């Protein structure tokens, strides 16, 4: 299960997926999305 947060800052949306169980291994994706075009301008994945 993930907790998803989205925040708008400086013309971009930052969307983060965090595991709700702190004892779980791994992580979720993190995206940066251009607020005007909707294009994903950055992404990273935690392992």
N, CA, C and O atoms as a CHARMM CRD file, in Angstrom:
* protein
*
  188
    1    1 UNK  N      0.84100  -1.17800   0.00000 PROA 1      0.00000
    2    1 UNK  CA     0.00000   0.00000   0.00000 PROA 1      0.00000
    3    1 UNK  C      0.88700   1.24300   0.00000 PROA 1      0.00000
    4    1 UNK  O      1.95200   1.25800   0.61700 PROA 1      0.00000
    5    2 UNK  N      0.44600   2.25700  -0.68300 PROA 2      0.00000
    6    2 UNK  CA     1.19300   3.50700  -0.77600 PROA 2      0.00000
    7    2 UNK  C      0.37000   4.66800  -0.24900 PROA 2      0.00000
    8    2 UNK  O     -0.86000   4.65300  -0.29000 PROA 2      0.00000
    9    3 UNK  N      1.06900   5.66300   0.24200 PROA 3      0.00000
   10    3 UNK  CA     0.47900   6.96400   0.50800 PROA 3      0.00000
   11    3 UNK  C      0.95500   7.86800  -0.62300 PROA 3      0.00000
   12    3 UNK  O      2.15700   7.99700  -0.85500 PROA 3      0.00000
   13    4 UNK  N      0.02300   8.48900  -1.31900 PROA 4      0.00000
   14    4 UNK  CA     0.36900   9.33700  -2.45400 PROA 4      0.00000
   15    4 UNK  C      0.19000  10.79200  -2.04300 PROA 4      0.00000
   16    4 UNK  O     -0.84900  11.18100  -1.51100 PROA 4      0.00000
   17    5 UNK  N      1.22700  11.58700  -2.29900 PROA 5      0.00000
   18    5 UNK  CA     1.13700  13.02300  -2.03600 PROA 5      0.00000
   19    5 UNK  C      1.44800  13.76700  -3.32800 PROA 5      0.00000
   20    5 UNK  O      2.29500  13.35100  -4.11900 PROA 5      0.00000
   21    6 UNK  N      0.75300  14.86400  -3.51900 PROA 6      0.00000
   22    6 UNK  CA     1.00000  15.72700  -4.67500 PROA 6      0.00000
   23    6 UNK  C      1.07500  17.15900  -4.16900 PROA 6      0.00000
   24    6 UNK  O      0.22600  17.61400  -3.40300 PROA 6      0.00000
   25    7 UNK  N      2.11900  17.85900  -4.62000 PROA 7      0.00000
   26    7 UNK  CA     2.23000  19.26700  -4.23100 PROA 7      0.00000
   27    7 UNK  C      2.66400  20.07400  -5.44400 PROA 7      0.00000
   28    7 UNK  O      3.44400  19.61500  -6.27900 PROA 7      0.00000
   29    8 UNK  N      2.14000  21.28000  -5.51400 PROA 8      0.00000
   30    8 UNK  CA     2.44000  22.18100  -6.61900 PROA 8      0.00000
   31    8 UNK  C      3.44500  23.20800  -6.14000 PROA 8      0.00000
   32    8 UNK  O      3.25200  23.85100  -5.10800 PROA 8      0.00000
   33    9 UNK  N      4.53200  23.35900  -6.90800 PROA 9      0.00000
   34    9 UNK  CA     5.55800  24.32600  -6.53900 PROA 9      0.00000
   35    9 UNK  C      6.30000  24.77300  -7.79400 PROA 9      0.00000
   36    9 UNK  O      6.80400  23.95000  -8.55800 PROA 9      0.00000
   37   10 UNK  N      6.36000  26.08300  -7.99500 PROA 10     0.00000
   38   10 UNK  CA     7.14900  26.62700  -9.09800 PROA 10     0.00000
   39   10 UNK  C      6.74800  26.15000 -10.47900 PROA 10     0.00000
   40   10 UNK  O      7.61400  25.94800 -11.33000 PROA 10     0.00000
   41   11 UNK  N      5.47100  25.96400 -10.72300 PROA 11     0.00000
   42   11 UNK  CA     5.01000  25.55600 -12.04800 PROA 11     0.00000
   43   11 UNK  C      5.10300  24.06800 -12.31600 PROA 11     0.00000
   44   11 UNK  O      4.90900  23.62200 -13.44700 PROA 11     0.00000
   45   12 UNK  N      5.40100  23.29500 -11.27700 PROA 12     0.00000
   46   12 UNK  CA     5.49300  21.85300 -11.43900 PROA 12     0.00000
   47   12 UNK  C      4.72500  21.15200 -10.32800 PROA 12     0.00000
   48   12 UNK  O      4.56000  21.68100  -9.22900 PROA 12     0.00000
   49   13 UNK  N      4.26700  19.96700 -10.63900 PROA 13     0.00000
   50   13 UNK  CA     3.65400  19.09100  -9.64500 PROA 13     0.00000
   51   13 UNK  C      4.66600  18.03500  -9.24800 PROA 13     0.00000
   52   13 UNK  O      5.34200  17.46100 -10.10200 PROA 13     0.00000
   53   14 UNK  N      4.77000  17.78100  -7.97300 PROA 14     0.00000
   54   14 UNK  CA     5.62600  16.73400  -7.42800 PROA 14     0.00000
   55   14 UNK  C      4.71400  15.66500  -6.84300 PROA 14     0.00000
   56   14 UNK  O      3.97300  15.92300  -5.89400 PROA 14     0.00000
   57   15 UNK  N      4.77200  14.47500  -7.40700 PROA 15     0.00000
   58   15 UNK  CA     3.91000  13.37700  -6.97800 PROA 15     0.00000
   59   15 UNK  C      4.79900  12.27100  -6.41800 PROA 15     0.00000
   60   15 UNK  O      5.66800  11.74500  -7.11300 PROA 15     0.00000
   61   16 UNK  N      4.57000  11.92800  -5.16100 PROA 16     0.00000
   62   16 UNK  CA     5.39600  10.94700  -4.47400 PROA 16     0.00000
   63   16 UNK  C      4.54000   9.80400  -3.95300 PROA 16     0.00000
   64   16 UNK  O      3.47500  10.02500  -3.37700 PROA 16     0.00000
   65   17 UNK  N      5.00800   8.59200  -4.15700 PROA 17     0.00000
   66   17 UNK  CA     4.38600   7.38300  -3.63500 PROA 17     0.00000
   67   17 UNK  C      5.30200   6.84100  -2.54200 PROA 17     0.00000
   68   17 UNK  O      6.44500   6.47200  -2.81400 PROA 17     0.00000
   69   18 UNK  N      4.81000   6.79500  -1.32400 PROA 18     0.00000
   70   18 UNK  CA     5.58900   6.29700  -0.18800 PROA 18     0.00000
   71   18 UNK  C      4.90800   5.05500   0.37500 PROA 18     0.00000
   72   18 UNK  O      3.68700   5.02700   0.53200 PROA 18     0.00000
   73   19 UNK  N      5.69400   4.03500   0.67700 PROA 19     0.00000
   74   19 UNK  CA     5.13500   2.83200   1.28800 PROA 19     0.00000
   75   19 UNK  C      4.56500   3.16800   2.66000 PROA 19     0.00000
   76   19 UNK  O      5.19400   3.88700   3.43700 PROA 19     0.00000
   77   20 UNK  N      3.38600   2.65400   2.95800 PROA 20     0.00000
   78   20 UNK  CA     2.77700   2.93000   4.26500 PROA 20     0.00000
   79   20 UNK  C      3.37500   2.06300   5.35600 PROA 20     0.00000
   80   20 UNK  O      3.37500   2.45600   6.52200 PROA 20     0.00000
   81   21 UNK  N      3.88500   0.89300   5.00200 PROA 21     0.00000
   82   21 UNK  CA     4.50600  -0.00300   5.97700 PROA 21     0.00000
   83   21 UNK  C      5.99800   0.29700   6.02000 PROA 21     0.00000
   84   21 UNK  O      6.71900  -0.01700   5.07300 PROA 21     0.00000
   85   22 UNK  N      6.46500   0.89300   7.09600 PROA 22     0.00000
   86   22 UNK  CA     7.86700   1.28900   7.20800 PROA 22     0.00000
   87   22 UNK  C      8.81200   0.10300   7.28200 PROA 22     0.00000
   88   22 UNK  O     10.01800   0.27200   7.10500 PROA 22     0.00000
   89   23 UNK  N      8.30000  -1.08800   7.53800 PROA 23     0.00000
   90   23 UNK  CA     9.13700  -2.28600   7.60300 PROA 23     0.00000
   91   23 UNK  C      9.30000  -2.95300   6.23400 PROA 23     0.00000
   92   23 UNK  O     10.08200  -3.89400   6.09800 PROA 23     0.00000
   93   24 UNK  N      8.57600  -2.48100   5.22400 PROA 24     0.00000
   94   24 UNK  CA     8.66300  -3.05400   3.88200 PROA 24     0.00000
   95   24 UNK  C      9.95700  -2.60500   3.20600 PROA 24     0.00000
   96   24 UNK  O     10.47000  -1.51600   3.46500 PROA 24     0.00000
   97   25 UNK  N     10.46400  -3.46600   2.34000 PROA 25     0.00000
   98   25 UNK  CA    11.63300  -3.11800   1.55000 PROA 25     0.00000
   99   25 UNK  C     11.17400  -2.49900   0.23600 PROA 25     0.00000
  100   25 UNK  O     10.10200  -2.81700  -0.27800 PROA 25     0.00000
  101   26 UNK  N     11.99600  -1.62300  -0.28700 PROA 26     0.00000
  102   26 UNK  CA    11.67900  -1.00500  -1.56300 PROA 26     0.00000
  103   26 UNK  C     11.09400   0.38100  -1.37400 PROA 26     0.00000
  104   26 UNK  O     11.23900   0.99800  -0.31800 PROA 26     0.00000
  105   27 UNK  N     10.45200   0.84100  -2.38300 PROA 27     0.00000
  106   27 UNK  CA     9.87100   2.16900  -2.34900 PROA 27     0.00000
  107   27 UNK  C      8.99400   2.38500  -3.55300 PROA 27     0.00000
  108   27 UNK  O      8.71500   1.46000  -4.31600 PROA 27     0.00000
  109   28 UNK  N      8.57000   3.59400  -3.71100 PROA 28     0.00000
  110   28 UNK  CA     7.66500   3.90400  -4.80400 PROA 28     0.00000
  111   28 UNK  C      8.25000   4.91300  -5.76600 PROA 28     0.00000
  112   28 UNK  O      9.34500   5.43300  -5.55100 PROA 28     0.00000
  113   29 UNK  N      7.51500   5.18400  -6.82700 PROA 29     0.00000
  114   29 UNK  CA     7.97900   6.15600  -7.80900 PROA 29     0.00000
  115   29 UNK  C      7.76400   7.59000  -7.33000 PROA 29     0.00000
  116   29 UNK  O      6.92100   7.86300  -6.47500 PROA 29     0.00000
  117   30 UNK  N      8.54300   8.48500  -7.90000 PROA 30     0.00000
  118   30 UNK  CA     8.44500   9.91800  -7.63300 PROA 30     0.00000
  119   30 UNK  C      8.47900  10.61700  -8.98600 PROA 30     0.00000
  120   30 UNK  O      9.39100  10.39400  -9.78200 PROA 30     0.00000
  121   31 UNK  N      7.49000  11.45500  -9.24300 PROA 31     0.00000
  122   31 UNK  CA     7.37800  12.11700 -10.53600 PROA 31     0.00000
  123   31 UNK  C      7.38000  13.63000 -10.37600 PROA 31     0.00000
  124   31 UNK  O      6.91200  14.16700  -9.37100 PROA 31     0.00000
  125   32 UNK  N      7.91500  14.30700 -11.38800 PROA 32     0.00000
  126   32 UNK  CA     7.79700  15.75400 -11.52700 PROA 32     0.00000
  127   32 UNK  C      7.03800  15.97500 -12.82700 PROA 32     0.00000
  128   32 UNK  O      7.43100  15.46700 -13.87700 PROA 32     0.00000
  129   33 UNK  N      5.93800  16.74000 -12.75400 PROA 33     0.00000
  130   33 UNK  CA     5.05700  16.93500 -13.90100 PROA 33     0.00000
  131   33 UNK  C      4.91100  18.42100 -14.17100 PROA 33     0.00000
  132   33 UNK  O      4.61500  19.19600 -13.26200 PROA 33     0.00000
  133   34 UNK  N      5.11600  18.82000 -15.41200 PROA 34     0.00000
  134   34 UNK  CA     4.94200  20.21300 -15.80800 PROA 34     0.00000
  135   34 UNK  C      3.46700  20.58200 -15.67100 PROA 34     0.00000
  136   34 UNK  O      2.60500  19.90700 -16.23500 PROA 34     0.00000
  137   35 UNK  N      3.17200  21.64000 -14.93200 PROA 35     0.00000
  138   35 UNK  CA     1.78900  22.02800 -14.65300 PROA 35     0.00000
  139   35 UNK  C      1.05800  22.51300 -15.90300 PROA 35     0.00000
  140   35 UNK  O     -0.16500  22.39600 -15.98400 PROA 35     0.00000
  141   36 UNK  N      1.77500  23.04500 -16.85900 PROA 36     0.00000
  142   36 UNK  CA     1.12100  23.54700 -18.07300 PROA 36     0.00000
  143   36 UNK  C      0.83300  22.45300 -19.08400 PROA 36     0.00000
  144   36 UNK  O     -0.28400  22.33600 -19.58900 PROA 36     0.00000
  145   37 UNK  N      1.84400  21.65600 -19.37300 PROA 37     0.00000
  146   37 UNK  CA     1.69700  20.67700 -20.45400 PROA 37     0.00000
  147   37 UNK  C      1.23900  19.30500 -19.97300 PROA 37     0.00000
  148   37 UNK  O      0.71000  18.51600 -20.75700 PROA 37     0.00000
  149   38 UNK  N      1.44200  19.01500 -18.68000 PROA 38     0.00000
  150   38 UNK  CA     1.12500  17.69700 -18.15800 PROA 38     0.00000
  151   38 UNK  C      2.22100  16.67500 -18.44600 PROA 38     0.00000
  152   38 UNK  O      2.07500  15.49800 -18.11500 PROA 38     0.00000
  153   39 UNK  N      3.30800  17.11600 -19.05800 PROA 39     0.00000
  154   39 UNK  CA     4.41700  16.23000 -19.39900 PROA 39     0.00000
  155   39 UNK  C      5.21900  15.85800 -18.15600 PROA 39     0.00000
  156   39 UNK  O      5.48200  16.70600 -17.30300 PROA 39     0.00000
  157   40 UNK  N      5.60200  14.59800 -18.05800 PROA 40     0.00000
  158   40 UNK  CA     6.47500  14.15700 -16.98100 PROA 40     0.00000
  159   40 UNK  C      7.88800  14.61700 -17.32100 PROA 40     0.00000
  160   40 UNK  O      8.46100  14.19400 -18.32500 PROA 40     0.00000
  161   41 UNK  N      8.44900  15.48700 -16.47600 PROA 41     0.00000
  162   41 UNK  CA     9.77200  16.04400 -16.74400 PROA 41     0.00000
  163   41 UNK  C     10.85500  15.39500 -15.89900 PROA 41     0.00000
  164   41 UNK  O     12.04100  15.61700 -16.14100 PROA 41     0.00000
  165   42 UNK  N     10.47200  14.60300 -14.91900 PROA 42     0.00000
  166   42 UNK  CA    11.44300  13.89900 -14.10000 PROA 42     0.00000
  167   42 UNK  C     10.79000  12.71600 -13.42800 PROA 42     0.00000
  168   42 UNK  O      9.59300  12.72800 -13.13900 PROA 42     0.00000
  169   43 UNK  N     11.58400  11.69500 -13.18200 PROA 43     0.00000
  170   43 UNK  CA    11.07600  10.52100 -12.48400 PROA 43     0.00000
  171   43 UNK  C     12.24800   9.79300 -11.84100 PROA 43     0.00000
  172   43 UNK  O     13.36600   9.78700 -12.35700 PROA 43     0.00000
  173   44 UNK  N     11.95700   9.18500 -10.70700 PROA 44     0.00000
  174   44 UNK  CA    12.93900   8.32400 -10.07200 PROA 44     0.00000
  175   44 UNK  C     12.17600   7.24000  -9.31600 PROA 44     0.00000
  176   44 UNK  O     11.01600   7.40900  -8.94100 PROA 44     0.00000
  177   45 UNK  N     12.85600   6.14100  -9.10900 PROA 45     0.00000
  178   45 UNK  CA    12.24300   4.98700  -8.44900 PROA 45     0.00000
  179   45 UNK  C     13.14800   4.54300  -7.32200 PROA 45     0.00000
  180   45 UNK  O     14.35600   4.40600  -7.51500 PROA 45     0.00000
  181   46 UNK  N     12.59100   4.31900  -6.16200 PROA 46     0.00000
  182   46 UNK  CA    13.37100   3.82000  -5.04300 PROA 46     0.00000
  183   46 UNK  C     13.33700   2.30200  -5.06100 PROA 46     0.00000
  184   46 UNK  O     12.32000   1.70000  -5.40600 PROA 46     0.00000
  185   47 UNK  N     14.44200   1.69300  -4.69200 PROA 47     0.00000
  186   47 UNK  CA    14.54400   0.23800  -4.66200 PROA 47     0.00000
  187   47 UNK  C     14.80600  -0.20600  -3.25100 PROA 47     0.00000
  188   47 UNK  O     14.92800  -1.40400  -2.99300 PROA 47     0.00000
